[in-house]
Amino acid sequence: MLRVTNLETTYNDIILALKGISLQVPAGRIVALLGANGAGKTTTINTVSGIRKAIDLKIEDGKVEFDGRDIGALEPHEVVSLGISQVPEGRRIFAELTVEENILIGSYALKERKNFIRNEEMVFNYFPILKERRRQQAGYLSGGEQQMLAIARALIAEPRLIMLDEPSLGLAPLVVREIFDIIGHINRERGVAILLVEQNANVALSIAHYGYIMETGRIVMEGPSDVLRENRDIKEFYLGLTDVGTKKSFRDVKHYKRRKRWLS
């Protein structure tokens, strides 16, 4: 469904952010894009969603295609009209508006307005706490509830692809688990494809079908999520798992980084 091919982007015509990345999100699948801060994950989804002018981001080379159509030059509202929704990092809900008003704003791209009531009930089924708080000002919700609202706002417009940017950011582990379980349900029950941008590799790979690892603007590793979870380097450097009693020297870490450069 979504195909990114040899994509290079720059900020302010100077800073090379993405260095020839390629990735795919098939229809109805969850794909995780993993990496540390500064790896280029958010830049990738901002490029796809068309949010470039406001942040002085420019495509220098490569293609972004959705259903075979080149969308690299489209404006954000045109990208949304194709069925792509983005849940930005930090939630970015409208704090002064109610929960219901936030969801209503998300429905502006809904092609069949008569579906709004049905879709609103659908998102309330996924997030019952939002139904309880529907008339409450969104700024008074907890962090987890605000994240649920941001996802509901994206889902209300019947997207074919949702791009989630760091949905676990700043949330307690139990809340993260709950939200990721709901994301998995949405994917299975609605058939919505999901591009999941995360630093929390463990929880992301637990629901994803496929994953890509990014470092400094490059894809350095990819594969089915179960294969990535068993990879020795992924376990150690992204999942925080090491053999008991094993100590890693700085030399080992440098070797890991060199190996990733070769893979890229």
PyMOL commands that set and color helices and strands:
alter all, ss='L'
color gray80, all
select helices_A, chain A and resi 41-49+53-55+76-81+99-109+113-126+128-132+138-140+143-155+173-190+201-207+225-230+232-237+250-263
alter helices_A, ss='H'
color red, helices_A
select strands_A, chain A and resi 2-11+15-25+30-34+57-66+69-70+84-87+161-165+193-198+210-215+218-224
alter strands_A, ss='S'
color yellow, strands_A
deselect
rebuild
show_as cartoon
